[in-house]
Amino acid sequence: AAGVKGIDCLGFLPGSIKEHVSGIDKIDACYVAETAGSIILAFRGTDGMPTKGQPFAQNLHAALDWLNNLKAEPIVAPGFPGKVHKGFHHSVTDLEQAGFVEDIRARLSHGKKQLVVTGYSKGAALAPLASWLLRSRGITVDEVHFYEPPRCGDADFAKANKIDLSMRVHPGAAGGGESATRDTGSEYSCFGVHLKDV
């Protein structure tokens, strides 16, 4: 992200942004960056839609990303509670192999900083999965924020995260709908399952 216009206005430390990519045609991506007091792990959303008139390679990339999104079969994945979305689980574990967990571990070895995990759309589905993965690797996640999340797990996964993570859902943040922050202390609706009565 070096040379990205306007990036300095976000308060990132110079040279701290690193991209991690994986998957077929690098359809999965996350970014690790630092501010003076935080480490931010941000997951990219789905990379567009195949569109008439776009170059073939760009349409192929978008189609592969959407095919991964459609691998929605709930699976039991080692180390994760409940059942999780097969495609999103593979995306997170492939990105772990690409190095985001070790990148965060190395940054945390230089002193305590708050770890914030975030994502939009597909990235919002990867954020809770990555948070669980990080915690299972002994890394404390301080906050998780996700925007327009698709379902990434079942009620058991959601319930386990409700107990263990402080998460915020931002419905409609980019789509013109409601954009207020909801504290999920009494219910968790990321997965379409309301847990206040569970």
MITI-978211 format. One record per residue (C-alpha): x, y, z; residue in three letters. Coordinates in steps of 0.2 Angstrom, whole numbers, plus 5000, padded with zeros to 4 digits. Each point is the difference from the previous one (the first is absolute). Example, Ala and Ser with C-alpha at 12.3 -4.5 7.8 and 13.67 -1.06 7.14 Angstrom:
% residues 2
ATOM | 5062 | 4978 | 5039 | ala
ATOM | 5006 | 5017 | 4997 | ser
% end
This chain:
% residues 198
ATOM | 5000 | 5000 | 5000 | ala
ATOM | 5015 | 5011 | 4999 | ala
ATOM | 4996 | 5015 | 4989 | gly
ATOM | 4981 | 4999 | 5003 | val
ATOM | 4994 | 5017 | 4999 | lys
ATOM | 4992 | 5007 | 5016 | gly
ATOM | 5006 | 4985 | 5010 | ile
ATOM | 5009 | 5011 | 5012 | asp
ATOM | 4984 | 5008 | 5006 | cys
ATOM | 4996 | 4983 | 5009 | leu
ATOM | 5014 | 5002 | 5012 | gly
ATOM | 5009 | 4984 | 4994 | phe
ATOM | 5019 | 4999 | 5005 | leu
ATOM | 5010 | 5003 | 4984 | pro
ATOM | 5005 | 4983 | 4992 | gly
ATOM | 4988 | 4990 | 5012 | ser
ATOM | 4988 | 4994 | 4987 | ile
ATOM | 5002 | 4982 | 4994 | lys
ATOM | 4989 | 4991 | 4988 | glu
ATOM | 4997 | 4981 | 5001 | his
ATOM | 4992 | 4991 | 4986 | val
ATOM | 4996 | 4982 | 4996 | ser
ATOM | 4987 | 4989 | 4991 | gly
ATOM | 4998 | 4996 | 4981 | ile
ATOM | 5005 | 5016 | 4991 | asp
ATOM | 5003 | 5009 | 5017 | lys
ATOM | 4982 | 5002 | 5003 | ile
ATOM | 5002 | 5001 | 5019 | asp
ATOM | 5009 | 5015 | 5008 | ala
ATOM | 5003 | 5009 | 5016 | cys
ATOM | 5010 | 5014 | 5006 | tyr
ATOM | 5010 | 5002 | 5016 | val
ATOM | 5004 | 5018 | 5005 | ala
ATOM | 5005 | 5010 | 5016 | glu
ATOM | 4995 | 5016 | 5008 | thr
ATOM | 5009 | 5007 | 5016 | ala
ATOM | 4989 | 4989 | 5011 | gly
ATOM | 4992 | 4987 | 4989 | ser
ATOM | 5003 | 4986 | 4988 | ile
ATOM | 4986 | 4998 | 4987 | ile
ATOM | 4996 | 4985 | 4990 | leu
ATOM | 4988 | 5004 | 4986 | ala
ATOM | 4993 | 4987 | 4988 | phe
ATOM | 4995 | 5005 | 4982 | arg
ATOM | 4982 | 4997 | 4994 | gly
ATOM | 4996 | 4990 | 4984 | thr
ATOM | 5010 | 5008 | 4986 | asp
ATOM | 4985 | 5006 | 4988 | gly
ATOM | 4988 | 4991 | 4988 | met
ATOM | 5004 | 4993 | 4983 | pro
ATOM | 4994 | 5014 | 4988 | thr
ATOM | 4998 | 5001 | 4982 | lys
ATOM | 5014 | 5011 | 4992 | gly
ATOM | 5013 | 4996 | 5014 | gln
ATOM | 5016 | 4991 | 4995 | pro
ATOM | 4999 | 4981 | 5001 | phe
ATOM | 5013 | 4999 | 5014 | ala
ATOM | 4990 | 5012 | 5011 | gln
ATOM | 4984 | 4991 | 4997 | asn
ATOM | 5008 | 4983 | 5004 | leu
ATOM | 5007 | 5007 | 5016 | his
ATOM | 4983 | 5006 | 5005 | ala
ATOM | 4991 | 4984 | 4995 | ala
ATOM | 5013 | 4989 | 5010 | leu
ATOM | 4997 | 5011 | 5015 | asp
ATOM | 4981 | 4998 | 4999 | trp
ATOM | 5002 | 4981 | 4998 | leu
ATOM | 5009 | 5000 | 5016 | asn
ATOM | 4986 | 5010 | 5008 | asn
ATOM | 4988 | 4987 | 4994 | leu
ATOM | 5009 | 4986 | 5009 | lys
ATOM | 4987 | 5003 | 5014 | ala
ATOM | 4999 | 4982 | 5006 | glu
ATOM | 5001 | 5000 | 5019 | pro
ATOM | 5015 | 4989 | 5006 | ile
ATOM | 5008 | 4995 | 5016 | val
ATOM | 5017 | 5007 | 5000 | ala
ATOM | 5014 | 4995 | 5012 | pro
ATOM | 5002 | 5013 | 5013 | gly
ATOM | 4984 | 5010 | 4997 | phe
ATOM | 4984 | 4998 | 5009 | pro
ATOM | 4984 | 4995 | 4992 | gly
ATOM | 4999 | 5000 | 4981 | lys
ATOM | 5008 | 5013 | 4989 | val
ATOM | 4998 | 5005 | 4981 | his
ATOM | 5012 | 4989 | 4990 | lys
ATOM | 5006 | 5013 | 4988 | gly
ATOM | 5003 | 5014 | 5013 | phe
ATOM | 5009 | 4987 | 5011 | his
ATOM | 5012 | 4995 | 4986 | his
ATOM | 5003 | 5019 | 4997 | ser
ATOM | 5005 | 5003 | 5018 | val
ATOM | 5011 | 4985 | 5001 | thr
ATOM | 5008 | 5003 | 4983 | asp
ATOM | 5004 | 5018 | 5006 | leu
ATOM | 5007 | 4993 | 5016 | glu
ATOM | 5012 | 4991 | 4989 | gln
ATOM | 5004 | 5016 | 4991 | ala
ATOM | 5006 | 5007 | 5016 | gly
ATOM | 4988 | 5012 | 5009 | phe
ATOM | 5001 | 4991 | 5016 | val
ATOM | 5018 | 5000 | 5001 | glu
ATOM | 5001 | 5018 | 4995 | asp
ATOM | 4988 | 5005 | 5014 | ile
ATOM | 5010 | 4989 | 5012 | arg
ATOM | 5016 | 5009 | 4995 | ala
ATOM | 4992 | 5017 | 5002 | arg
ATOM | 4994 | 4996 | 5017 | leu
ATOM | 5017 | 4994 | 5006 | ser
ATOM | 5006 | 5019 | 4999 | his
ATOM | 4987 | 5005 | 5014 | gly
ATOM | 4982 | 4999 | 5004 | lys
ATOM | 4988 | 5008 | 4988 | lys
ATOM | 4982 | 4998 | 4998 | gln
ATOM | 4995 | 4987 | 4986 | leu
ATOM | 4985 | 5005 | 4989 | val
ATOM | 4993 | 4988 | 4987 | val
ATOM | 4988 | 5007 | 4987 | thr
ATOM | 4993 | 4996 | 4983 | gly
ATOM | 4986 | 5005 | 4987 | tyr
ATOM | 4989 | 4987 | 4992 | ser
ATOM | 5010 | 4985 | 4997 | lys
ATOM | 5013 | 5007 | 5011 | gly
ATOM | 4987 | 5002 | 5013 | ala
ATOM | 4997 | 4982 | 5000 | ala
ATOM | 5019 | 4996 | 5001 | leu
ATOM | 5002 | 5012 | 5015 | ala
ATOM | 4991 | 4989 | 5013 | pro
ATOM | 5008 | 4985 | 4993 | leu
ATOM | 5018 | 5008 | 5001 | ala
ATOM | 4996 | 5006 | 5017 | ser
ATOM | 4997 | 4983 | 5006 | trp
ATOM | 5015 | 4993 | 4991 | leu
ATOM | 5011 | 5013 | 5008 | leu
ATOM | 4994 | 4997 | 5017 | arg
ATOM | 5003 | 4981 | 4998 | ser
ATOM | 5018 | 5005 | 4995 | arg
ATOM | 5001 | 5009 | 5017 | gly
ATOM | 4998 | 5018 | 4993 | ile
ATOM | 4988 | 5011 | 5009 | thr
ATOM | 4987 | 5009 | 4989 | val
ATOM | 4994 | 5016 | 5008 | asp
ATOM | 4986 | 5005 | 4988 | glu
ATOM | 4992 | 4993 | 4984 | val
ATOM | 4990 | 5012 | 4989 | his
ATOM | 4991 | 4994 | 4984 | phe
ATOM | 4990 | 5008 | 4987 | tyr
ATOM | 4986 | 4992 | 4990 | glu
ATOM | 5005 | 4982 | 5005 | pro
ATOM | 4993 | 4984 | 4992 | pro
ATOM | 4998 | 4985 | 5010 | arg
ATOM | 5016 | 4991 | 5005 | cys
ATOM | 4995 | 4988 | 5013 | gly
ATOM | 4985 | 4992 | 5009 | asp
ATOM | 4992 | 5004 | 5017 | ala
ATOM | 5013 | 4991 | 5009 | asp
ATOM | 5014 | 5010 | 4992 | phe
ATOM | 4991 | 5016 | 5003 | ala
ATOM | 4996 | 4995 | 5018 | lys
ATOM | 5019 | 4996 | 5004 | ala
ATOM | 5005 | 5017 | 4992 | asn
ATOM | 4987 | 5009 | 5010 | lys
ATOM | 5007 | 4993 | 5016 | ile
ATOM | 5018 | 5003 | 4995 | asp
ATOM | 5001 | 5016 | 4989 | leu
ATOM | 4995 | 5018 | 5001 | ser
ATOM | 4992 | 5002 | 4982 | met
ATOM | 4991 | 5014 | 4992 | arg
ATOM | 4988 | 4998 | 4985 | val
ATOM | 4999 | 5015 | 4988 | his
ATOM | 4984 | 4997 | 4989 | pro
ATOM | 4998 | 5010 | 4985 | gly
ATOM | 5017 | 5008 | 5002 | ala
ATOM | 5003 | 5001 | 4981 | ala
ATOM | 4983 | 4996 | 4993 | gly
ATOM | 4991 | 5016 | 5005 | gly
ATOM | 4990 | 4991 | 5013 | gly
ATOM | 5001 | 5002 | 5019 | glu
ATOM | 5018 | 5004 | 5005 | ser
ATOM | 4999 | 5001 | 5019 | ala
ATOM | 5012 | 4989 | 5010 | thr
ATOM | 4991 | 4987 | 5010 | arg
ATOM | 5009 | 4993 | 5016 | asp
ATOM | 4996 | 4981 | 4999 | thr
ATOM | 5000 | 4998 | 5019 | gly
ATOM | 4983 | 4993 | 5000 | ser
ATOM | 4998 | 4992 | 4984 | glu
ATOM | 5011 | 4995 | 4985 | tyr
ATOM | 4993 | 5001 | 4983 | ser
ATOM | 5015 | 4998 | 4988 | cys
ATOM | 4994 | 4983 | 4996 | phe
ATOM | 4982 | 5003 | 4998 | gly
ATOM | 4997 | 4992 | 5017 | val
ATOM | 4995 | 5011 | 5015 | his
ATOM | 5007 | 4993 | 5016 | leu
ATOM | 4992 | 5011 | 5013 | lys
ATOM | 4988 | 4985 | 5004 | asp
ATOM | 5013 | 4986 | 4998 | val
% end
